[in-house]
């Protein structure tokens, strides 16, 4: 394939194909940000502190399903799910317990939550300020990517249009009051894990990001006020060279779109900053110790691609939440790459490879074709309402599994080199007492709070939702009056209605 751009600018130079910083890891190491969360806030706090003690350099919070869907742990729909796939966090008091003993003014905190993201940020601000940390000092990332929820991950609160309004309110508030905070992490990871191809992950992720930018510019917000704090989140699969090229193409497309189409003037606004996670769907329940090799290969790919932060999956995550031992091994995988190999000594070690450059060009062309189709459909919000990306991903997932079933796509231990017998392995077991403890905790909070202050704060939040004011100040007031996450999301549902995913074939 003929290169789209014969010249190859250096790392740190527009359009940042080779990396966003001139020296990359020779001058600044990627953040080792392991994803963790289970049980009660105190349970997860212990895991956080252990990982920090072992050399982790950033925190990443996994929430349980009720929290991700905007329900408190004592809600009937939460039964059996509290603390299972992440930590239960229903209030500012829970957030304070989650980060107890961790300086929120110094630690970089990531929270993977989208539908209730404005509520999560509000309770974090209240928890931090109660601990004496001003909101302007908070440093970290909130996922907030509601479009990928409708497309792939399926954890939502309200329909598309009001959800976009909430995203816009959060970004605008962060630009004004949280100068060190990344208010959105546009996530291709969940799109790829749902079955998308690399080109689809690239295109749909960038289209989501463009939709959030358009939401802000339609409000009259200067893109240079918020784009320097935008971030992304990509998947690294066993198709390592293709995924390296995908991230290189992502930087190139984003830079040209933000500079030439959006009109951003600050070079920081053109830079695509990304977190990468090794693939969860590449892990197998069969011969699960092989997942250590898979994760190491994928982590190496993330470093070769020039990620800004990295999570490495634990070998047992296909079976259960990671044990403390497997989580530590996952962190050590990053440390081996950083400290024992030479891949981090130069920017973009694969740059100039005929194959990688051709892949980068091909993926850019394929992604731009998708972006053109999305634009013709009226933009990404309209495309999501039409079910377009959902249908494309479903078809790609079907084709992938047909190839696996036919033996055209080999997976060791699954359709080739199978074991005659699978020995049992020890895995993390959820503590059923965590659900009772969290339900009791939220009921006790409701019993001790000031009812008048709570009612007034919730009423003011509803008025903001029904009107045109930014909801973030009212969410912070409500969190300060000890309103729970579920109660604040109930206000959203009362005003805009709950989202119900339409049946599509």
Backbone torsions as a table, in degrees:
resi	resn	phi	psi	omega
1	UNK	NA	135.4	177.6
2	UNK	-70.9	134.1	-179.4
3	UNK	-64.7	139.6	176.1
4	UNK	-71.3	-28.3	-177.0
5	UNK	-136.7	104.8	-177.4
6	UNK	-63.1	-35.1	178.5
7	UNK	-79.8	148.4	-180.0
8	UNK	-124.6	90.2	-179.0
9	UNK	-58.1	152.9	-177.8
10	UNK	-70.8	163.7	172.9
11	UNK	-56.9	140.7	-178.4
12	UNK	87.7	-5.4	179.0
13	UNK	-110.5	142.6	175.8
14	UNK	-54.7	135.1	8.1
15	UNK	-96.1	24.0	170.8
16	UNK	67.7	23.2	177.7
17	UNK	-53.8	-39.3	-173.7
18	UNK	-90.7	1.5	179.6
19	UNK	134.1	156.8	-173.1
20	UNK	-90.2	-13.2	179.3
21	UNK	-119.4	144.8	-177.2
22	UNK	-57.4	-45.2	-176.9
23	UNK	-96.2	-9.6	-174.5
24	UNK	46.9	-127.0	-170.3
25	UNK	-73.8	-12.7	175.5
26	UNK	-68.4	-22.7	-179.8
27	UNK	-115.5	-23.5	176.9
28	UNK	-150.4	122.4	-178.6
29	UNK	-74.5	149.8	173.2
30	UNK	-65.4	154.8	176.9
31	UNK	-79.5	127.6	175.7
32	UNK	-88.6	100.4	-169.8
33	UNK	-118.9	86.9	-178.5
34	UNK	-79.3	133.3	-179.6
35	UNK	-76.5	129.0	-179.1
36	UNK	-150.9	147.6	176.1
37	UNK	167.0	130.5	175.0
38	UNK	-169.4	156.2	173.0
39	UNK	63.1	-135.7	-178.8
40	UNK	-89.1	165.8	174.6
41	UNK	-55.5	-36.6	179.1
42	UNK	-65.9	-37.7	177.3
43	UNK	-60.8	-47.5	-178.2
44	UNK	-70.1	-34.8	177.3
45	UNK	-58.1	-40.0	177.9
46	UNK	-64.3	-39.7	177.9
47	UNK	-66.0	-43.5	177.2
48	UNK	-55.4	-49.6	-174.3
49	UNK	-67.4	-34.3	176.7
50	UNK	-65.4	-45.9	-179.2
51	UNK	-65.2	-39.5	176.5
52	UNK	-61.6	-40.7	179.2
53	UNK	-65.0	-25.2	-178.0
54	UNK	-93.1	5.2	173.9
55	UNK	110.6	0.9	174.5
56	UNK	-62.2	144.9	-174.0
57	UNK	-115.0	1.7	175.4
58	UNK	-156.9	155.6	-178.6
59	UNK	-104.6	143.0	177.3
60	UNK	-137.1	122.4	-170.0
61	UNK	-102.0	124.7	173.1
62	UNK	-98.6	123.8	178.7
63	UNK	-99.1	155.8	178.8
64	UNK	-77.9	170.8	-174.8
65	UNK	-61.2	-44.7	178.1
66	UNK	-57.6	-43.5	178.9
67	UNK	-62.4	-43.6	-178.9
68	UNK	-64.9	-26.3	179.6
69	UNK	-97.1	1.2	176.2
70	UNK	82.1	35.0	178.5
71	UNK	-124.3	147.0	176.9
72	UNK	-77.8	160.5	-175.0
73	UNK	-68.3	-13.9	177.7
74	UNK	-99.9	7.8	177.1
75	UNK	-73.4	143.6	179.8
76	UNK	-55.8	-34.6	-179.6
77	UNK	-71.5	-14.0	-179.4
78	UNK	-85.1	-11.5	-173.3
79	UNK	-57.0	127.9	178.1
80	UNK	85.7	-5.3	-176.4
81	UNK	-117.5	-5.8	-174.3
82	UNK	-69.3	122.1	178.1
83	UNK	72.2	10.0	-174.2
84	UNK	-80.3	-55.2	-176.7
85	UNK	-105.7	7.7	179.0
86	UNK	-179.9	-171.4	-177.4
87	UNK	-89.1	144.0	173.9
88	UNK	-84.3	127.1	-177.6
89	UNK	-144.5	105.8	-171.4
90	UNK	-114.6	-2.0	-173.5
91	UNK	-161.3	171.7	174.6
92	UNK	-62.8	-32.1	177.2
93	UNK	-65.6	-40.4	176.1
94	UNK	-63.9	-41.6	-179.8
95	UNK	-63.2	-38.9	178.1
96	UNK	-63.5	-40.5	178.3
97	UNK	-68.2	-34.7	-179.7
98	UNK	-61.9	-37.1	-176.9
99	UNK	-111.7	24.0	179.0
100	UNK	-59.2	132.3	179.0
101	UNK	78.4	3.2	178.9
102	UNK	-115.0	125.6	-177.0
103	UNK	-74.7	107.0	-178.4
104	UNK	-71.2	-11.0	173.7
105	UNK	-84.0	-13.9	-177.6
106	UNK	-115.4	-36.2	-176.7
107	UNK	-76.4	145.0	172.1
108	UNK	-92.8	118.4	-170.8
109	UNK	-113.2	127.4	174.4
110	UNK	-113.6	140.2	178.9
111	UNK	-130.5	118.3	-177.7
112	UNK	-91.0	90.6	-179.3
113	UNK	-157.2	141.1	-174.4
114	UNK	-124.2	-61.0	-178.3
115	UNK	-53.7	-53.8	178.2
116	UNK	-91.7	22.0	-175.6
117	UNK	-55.3	-43.4	178.8
118	UNK	-60.9	-34.8	178.3
119	UNK	-69.6	-43.2	178.9
120	UNK	-59.9	-41.8	178.3
121	UNK	-65.2	-40.4	179.9
122	UNK	-61.2	-44.7	-178.1
123	UNK	-72.5	-28.2	173.6
124	UNK	-66.2	-44.9	179.3
125	UNK	-59.0	-44.8	-180.0
126	UNK	-65.0	-44.4	179.1
127	UNK	-61.0	-42.1	-179.6
128	UNK	-65.8	-45.9	-177.7
129	UNK	-67.2	-33.8	174.1
130	UNK	-64.7	-27.3	178.4
131	UNK	-89.0	3.3	178.2
132	UNK	87.8	12.8	179.5
133	UNK	-103.0	116.4	179.7
134	UNK	-66.9	149.1	-177.4
135	UNK	-58.5	-31.8	-179.2
136	UNK	-66.1	-17.5	-179.5
137	UNK	-89.0	-11.2	-177.1
138	UNK	-65.0	137.4	-175.8
139	UNK	-133.5	126.8	178.7
140	UNK	158.1	-157.1	-171.7
141	UNK	-142.7	140.5	173.1
142	UNK	-117.7	137.8	-175.6
143	UNK	-67.6	-59.4	170.6
144	UNK	62.3	4.3	-172.8
145	UNK	-84.9	82.9	-174.2
146	UNK	-72.9	-28.0	-178.9
147	UNK	-64.2	-38.5	178.7
148	UNK	-69.5	-20.4	174.1
149	UNK	-67.4	-45.9	178.2
150	UNK	-65.2	-32.3	-178.2
151	UNK	-78.0	-44.0	-164.2
152	UNK	-137.7	-50.4	-168.2
153	UNK	-84.6	-28.6	169.5
154	UNK	70.9	40.8	174.5
155	UNK	-126.5	105.3	-169.3
156	UNK	-139.4	174.2	175.9
157	UNK	-127.3	-55.2	-175.9
158	UNK	-125.9	169.0	-177.8
159	UNK	-64.7	175.3	-168.3
160	UNK	-58.3	-49.9	-172.6
161	UNK	-67.2	-50.1	175.0
162	UNK	-64.6	-30.5	176.7
163	UNK	-63.0	-39.3	177.4
164	UNK	-66.7	-35.6	176.0
165	UNK	-61.1	-42.0	179.1
166	UNK	-64.9	-39.8	176.8
167	UNK	-60.7	-45.3	179.5
168	UNK	-62.2	-41.4	177.5
169	UNK	-61.0	-41.9	-178.2
170	UNK	-66.3	-44.0	-179.3
171	UNK	-64.7	-43.5	-179.2
172	UNK	-63.7	-44.0	178.8
173	UNK	-62.1	-43.1	-179.8
174	UNK	-63.5	-40.1	179.3
175	UNK	-61.8	-33.0	-178.7
176	UNK	-82.7	-37.8	-166.2
177	UNK	-125.2	-10.8	-179.5
178	UNK	-127.5	75.6	-171.1
179	UNK	-66.0	-18.1	-178.1
180	UNK	-103.9	6.1	-171.5
181	UNK	-100.8	136.8	172.1
182	UNK	-93.1	107.6	-171.5
183	UNK	-78.8	-13.7	-179.7
184	UNK	-146.0	140.0	173.4
185	UNK	-124.6	98.0	-173.2
186	UNK	-70.7	121.1	-163.3
187	UNK	-108.7	112.1	168.2
188	UNK	-87.0	-16.9	-175.1
189	UNK	-54.2	-51.1	-174.9
190	UNK	-71.4	-28.2	176.0
191	UNK	-65.7	-44.8	179.0
192	UNK	-67.2	-41.9	-178.5
193	UNK	-64.7	-24.2	178.0
194	UNK	-78.1	-7.9	175.8
195	UNK	123.2	3.0	-178.9
196	UNK	-67.3	155.3	170.5
197	UNK	-77.4	170.6	177.3
198	UNK	-60.7	-41.7	-179.9
199	UNK	-65.3	-38.7	177.8
200	UNK	-67.8	-42.6	177.2
201	UNK	-57.8	-46.5	-179.4
202	UNK	-61.1	-50.9	-174.5
203	UNK	-68.2	-47.3	-175.1
204	UNK	-69.8	-33.9	177.4
205	UNK	-65.3	-48.5	179.4
206	UNK	-64.6	-36.0	177.4
207	UNK	-64.3	-39.0	174.8
208	UNK	-61.2	-46.6	179.6
209	UNK	-60.4	-41.9	178.4
210	UNK	-62.7	-38.1	178.5
211	UNK	-61.7	-40.1	178.7
212	UNK	-68.7	-37.7	176.6
213	UNK	-63.0	-43.6	179.1
214	UNK	-64.2	-35.6	175.4
215	UNK	-58.8	-41.0	-178.0
216	UNK	-75.9	-44.0	-179.0
217	UNK	-67.4	-30.4	174.9
218	UNK	-64.9	-25.0	175.8
219	UNK	-82.5	-3.4	-179.1
220	UNK	85.1	16.7	-179.3
221	UNK	-85.7	128.7	177.3
222	UNK	-61.1	125.1	-177.7
223	UNK	-58.4	-28.5	179.8
224	UNK	-71.5	-9.5	176.4
225	UNK	-79.6	-25.9	-175.2
226	UNK	-124.0	-26.0	-175.5
227	UNK	-61.9	-33.9	178.1
228	UNK	-62.8	-12.4	178.4
229	UNK	-111.0	12.2	173.3
230	UNK	-75.4	150.0	173.4
231	UNK	-145.9	168.1	-176.8
232	UNK	-131.3	172.5	-175.2
233	UNK	-150.6	112.4	-177.1
234	UNK	-117.9	161.5	179.9
235	UNK	-95.1	144.8	171.5
236	UNK	-121.4	113.0	-176.5
237	UNK	-103.8	-172.0	177.0
238	UNK	-74.7	-8.6	171.2
239	UNK	-84.0	68.7	-165.1
240	UNK	-63.2	-49.3	-176.8
241	UNK	-64.1	-39.3	177.7
242	UNK	-64.3	-39.5	-178.6
243	UNK	-74.4	-31.9	171.4
244	UNK	-60.4	-47.1	179.2
245	UNK	-63.2	-36.7	178.8
246	UNK	-58.7	-45.2	-178.2
247	UNK	-71.7	-35.8	175.2
248	UNK	-63.3	-43.2	178.4
249	UNK	-66.2	-36.5	179.0
250	UNK	-60.2	-44.3	178.8
251	UNK	-61.9	-40.4	-176.6
252	UNK	-68.5	-45.6	-179.0
253	UNK	-65.4	-45.8	-177.5
254	UNK	-61.1	-42.5	-178.8
255	UNK	-61.0	-46.1	-178.2
256	UNK	-69.8	-37.7	178.7
257	UNK	-64.8	-44.5	-176.6
258	UNK	-71.8	-37.0	-179.1
259	UNK	-77.7	-48.7	-169.1
260	UNK	-90.1	-33.3	-177.2
261	UNK	-97.7	-43.7	-178.8
262	UNK	-81.1	-30.8	177.8
263	UNK	87.2	21.3	175.6
264	UNK	-64.9	143.1	-176.2
265	UNK	-107.1	-26.9	-178.5
266	UNK	-78.0	123.2	178.9
267	UNK	-55.3	-26.6	176.8
268	UNK	-65.5	-26.8	178.8
269	UNK	-71.9	-18.5	-179.6
270	UNK	-89.0	-13.7	-173.4
271	UNK	-83.3	130.3	174.9
272	UNK	-93.3	107.0	176.4
273	UNK	-91.8	132.0	-174.4
274	UNK	-136.7	146.8	165.1
275	UNK	-98.6	148.9	176.4
276	UNK	-129.4	141.8	172.7
277	UNK	-124.4	140.1	174.3
278	UNK	-66.0	155.4	-169.5
279	UNK	-72.4	130.8	174.6
280	UNK	-78.1	-38.3	-176.7
281	UNK	-73.7	-13.1	175.7
282	UNK	-78.7	-15.3	178.9
283	UNK	-73.8	145.7	-178.0
284	UNK	-121.9	147.2	173.0
285	UNK	-75.6	-25.7	176.6
286	UNK	-78.8	134.3	-178.6
287	UNK	43.5	59.2	-168.4
288	UNK	-63.5	-21.8	178.1
289	UNK	-65.1	-20.5	174.0
290	UNK	-62.4	-20.0	179.5
291	UNK	-64.2	-22.9	173.8
292	UNK	-61.1	-41.7	178.6
293	UNK	-68.4	-43.2	-179.7
294	UNK	-60.0	-45.9	-178.6
295	UNK	-64.2	-39.0	179.4
296	UNK	-63.7	-42.2	178.9
297	UNK	-63.0	-45.8	-178.0
298	UNK	-68.1	-38.5	177.6
299	UNK	-62.8	-40.3	176.1
300	UNK	-59.9	-41.1	177.8
301	UNK	-61.3	-40.2	179.2
302	UNK	-62.2	-39.5	178.9
303	UNK	-69.3	-42.7	177.3
304	UNK	-61.8	-27.9	-179.7
305	UNK	-81.2	-15.9	177.7
306	UNK	88.5	38.8	179.1
307	UNK	-67.9	156.2	175.6
308	UNK	-91.7	-25.1	173.7
309	UNK	-150.4	161.0	-170.1
310	UNK	-146.7	135.6	167.3
311	UNK	-114.8	130.0	175.4
312	UNK	-107.0	127.7	-178.4
313	UNK	-69.5	151.8	174.7
314	UNK	-84.3	152.3	-174.1
315	UNK	-64.6	-25.3	-173.9
316	UNK	-98.1	8.9	-174.5
317	UNK	-69.2	-18.3	175.3
318	UNK	-74.5	-15.1	-178.0
319	UNK	-103.6	-33.9	-174.9
320	UNK	-171.1	179.0	170.6
321	UNK	-63.0	150.6	-177.0
322	UNK	-62.8	143.3	168.5
323	UNK	-76.0	169.0	177.9
324	UNK	-61.6	-37.5	-179.9
325	UNK	-66.9	-44.8	-177.7
326	UNK	-70.8	-33.6	176.5
327	UNK	-63.9	-38.8	179.0
328	UNK	-67.5	-40.0	177.2
329	UNK	-61.8	-37.5	178.4
330	UNK	-64.2	-42.3	176.2
331	UNK	-63.4	-43.6	-179.3
332	UNK	-60.6	-29.9	177.5
333	UNK	-59.2	-44.6	176.6
334	UNK	-63.3	-41.7	-176.6
335	UNK	-66.6	-34.7	176.1
336	UNK	-63.9	-45.2	179.1
337	UNK	-61.5	-43.0	-176.9
338	UNK	-69.6	-40.7	-169.3
339	UNK	-100.8	-20.3	-173.6
340	UNK	-113.2	-12.1	-179.1
341	UNK	-110.6	172.1	179.2
342	UNK	-104.5	9.2	-172.8
343	UNK	-70.7	-20.0	-177.7
344	UNK	-94.3	5.6	-174.1
345	UNK	-81.5	-21.9	-179.9
346	UNK	-132.9	151.2	175.8
347	UNK	-69.3	142.9	170.1
348	UNK	47.7	63.3	-176.8
349	UNK	-58.5	-25.4	-178.9
350	UNK	-91.5	-4.8	-179.3
351	UNK	-60.4	136.2	-177.8
352	UNK	96.1	-16.8	174.5
353	UNK	-62.0	130.8	-179.4
354	UNK	-56.7	-42.9	-176.7
355	UNK	-67.8	-47.3	-177.9
356	UNK	-66.2	-40.3	178.3
357	UNK	-65.2	-39.5	178.0
358	UNK	-65.8	-40.9	176.9
359	UNK	-63.0	-41.0	179.3
360	UNK	-60.9	-46.0	179.0
361	UNK	-63.7	-43.6	-178.9
362	UNK	-62.6	-44.1	-179.2
363	UNK	-66.7	-36.6	175.8
364	UNK	-61.8	-44.7	179.4
365	UNK	-61.7	-45.5	-179.0
366	UNK	-65.8	-40.5	180.0
367	UNK	-65.8	-40.8	-179.4
368	UNK	-66.2	-32.2	175.3
369	UNK	-63.8	-43.1	175.6
370	UNK	-63.3	-42.9	-179.7
371	UNK	-61.9	-37.6	177.1
372	UNK	-64.7	-42.0	178.9
373	UNK	-63.8	-42.1	179.5
374	UNK	-64.4	-42.3	177.2
375	UNK	-61.0	-39.6	179.5
376	UNK	-66.0	-25.6	178.7
377	UNK	-85.5	0.7	177.9
378	UNK	101.1	13.5	179.9
379	UNK	101.3	172.7	-171.1
380	UNK	-69.8	-35.4	179.7
381	UNK	-63.1	-46.0	178.0
382	UNK	-63.8	-39.6	179.5
383	UNK	-63.1	-39.2	177.4
384	UNK	-65.8	-42.3	178.0
385	UNK	-61.7	-32.5	177.9
386	UNK	-79.8	-12.5	-179.3
387	UNK	80.8	16.6	-175.5
388	UNK	-65.3	-56.9	-179.3
389	UNK	-63.9	-33.1	179.2
390	UNK	-60.7	-43.3	-179.1
391	UNK	-68.0	-40.0	178.8
392	UNK	-62.0	-41.8	-179.9
393	UNK	-68.0	-41.9	-179.8
394	UNK	-60.4	-41.7	179.1
395	UNK	-65.9	-41.7	179.3
396	UNK	-64.9	-40.3	178.3
397	UNK	-63.5	-40.3	178.8
398	UNK	-62.0	-46.2	179.8
399	UNK	-62.0	-40.6	-179.4
400	UNK	-61.0	-45.8	-177.3
401	UNK	-71.4	-29.9	173.9
402	UNK	-64.0	-39.7	178.5
403	UNK	-65.4	-40.0	177.5
404	UNK	-63.9	-45.1	-178.5
405	UNK	-62.8	-32.0	-179.6
406	UNK	-84.5	-3.5	-178.4
407	UNK	77.9	12.5	177.9
408	UNK	-80.7	-24.6	176.6
409	UNK	-115.8	110.7	-172.3
410	UNK	-88.6	135.9	174.7
411	UNK	-131.1	113.8	-175.2
412	UNK	-62.3	130.7	-179.2
413	UNK	91.1	-14.9	-178.1
414	UNK	-109.1	-58.4	178.5
415	UNK	-122.4	9.7	173.3
416	UNK	-155.8	147.1	179.9
417	UNK	54.4	46.9	-180.0
418	UNK	-74.3	151.5	178.2
419	UNK	-89.4	144.3	178.0
420	UNK	-69.5	-30.7	-178.1
421	UNK	-145.3	138.6	-180.0
422	UNK	-105.8	109.6	179.8
423	UNK	-69.3	150.3	179.3
424	UNK	-68.1	151.0	176.8
425	UNK	-126.8	150.2	177.9
426	UNK	-84.3	130.0	-178.4
427	UNK	-130.2	167.4	176.8
428	UNK	-64.1	137.7	176.3
429	UNK	-117.6	130.4	179.0
430	UNK	-66.6	141.7	179.3
431	UNK	-91.5	112.5	-178.7
432	UNK	-62.2	-20.6	178.6
433	UNK	-68.6	-22.4	-179.5
434	UNK	-62.9	-39.0	-180.0
435	UNK	-64.8	-44.7	179.0
436	UNK	-63.7	-41.0	-178.1
437	UNK	-64.1	-40.9	-179.2
438	UNK	-70.8	-38.7	176.8
439	UNK	-63.5	-43.5	177.7
440	UNK	-63.3	-37.6	-177.7
441	UNK	-64.8	-42.9	-178.2
442	UNK	-72.8	-33.8	177.4
443	UNK	-67.9	-37.9	177.8
444	UNK	-66.0	-36.9	177.4
445	UNK	-61.7	-45.3	179.9
446	UNK	-62.8	-35.2	-177.7
447	UNK	-70.7	-30.4	-173.8
448	UNK	-98.5	-10.4	-177.4
449	UNK	-76.5	165.3	178.7
450	UNK	-79.0	112.7	-174.2
451	UNK	-63.5	-37.3	-178.3
452	UNK	-68.0	-44.4	179.6
453	UNK	-64.6	-39.9	179.1
454	UNK	-63.3	-48.2	-177.9
455	UNK	-62.0	-41.0	-179.4
456	UNK	-65.6	-41.1	-178.9
457	UNK	-67.4	-40.2	179.5
458	UNK	-67.8	-39.0	177.5
459	UNK	-63.7	-40.0	178.4
460	UNK	-66.6	-35.4	176.1
461	UNK	-63.9	-43.9	179.7
462	UNK	-62.9	-40.5	179.0
463	UNK	-62.4	-39.4	178.5
464	UNK	-65.5	-39.8	178.4
465	UNK	-65.2	-40.3	-178.5
466	UNK	-74.2	-25.0	178.4
467	UNK	-97.8	-154.5	-176.8
468	UNK	-111.7	6.0	-176.7
469	UNK	-74.0	152.8	174.4
470	UNK	-62.5	128.5	-174.3
471	UNK	-78.8	-16.4	-172.5
472	UNK	-59.6	-46.2	178.6
473	UNK	-59.9	-37.3	179.8
474	UNK	-71.8	-34.1	175.0
475	UNK	-63.5	-41.5	179.2
476	UNK	-65.1	-40.0	176.4
477	UNK	-61.9	-43.3	-179.2
478	UNK	-65.5	-43.2	177.3
479	UNK	-62.3	-36.8	177.5
480	UNK	-67.5	-25.3	175.0
481	UNK	-90.1	14.3	177.1
482	UNK	65.5	29.3	165.9
483	UNK	-66.2	146.2	-178.3
484	UNK	-91.0	164.1	178.1
485	UNK	-57.0	-44.5	-179.6
486	UNK	-63.5	-39.4	179.5
487	UNK	-66.0	-40.2	179.1
488	UNK	-69.0	-39.5	176.2
489	UNK	-68.3	-29.7	175.1
490	UNK	-63.4	-33.8	175.0
491	UNK	-63.1	-44.5	176.9
492	UNK	-57.6	-47.0	-177.5
493	UNK	-65.5	-35.6	179.7
494	UNK	-67.4	-36.6	-177.5
495	UNK	-80.3	-44.7	-171.3
496	UNK	-111.1	-8.1	-177.0
497	UNK	84.1	152.8	176.9
498	UNK	-76.0	155.4	175.3
499	UNK	-86.0	134.6	174.7
500	UNK	-124.6	120.6	-176.1
501	UNK	-66.7	123.8	179.1
502	UNK	-69.7	147.3	176.6
503	UNK	-72.8	126.4	-179.7
504	UNK	-133.3	146.3	174.8
505	UNK	-119.2	NA	NA
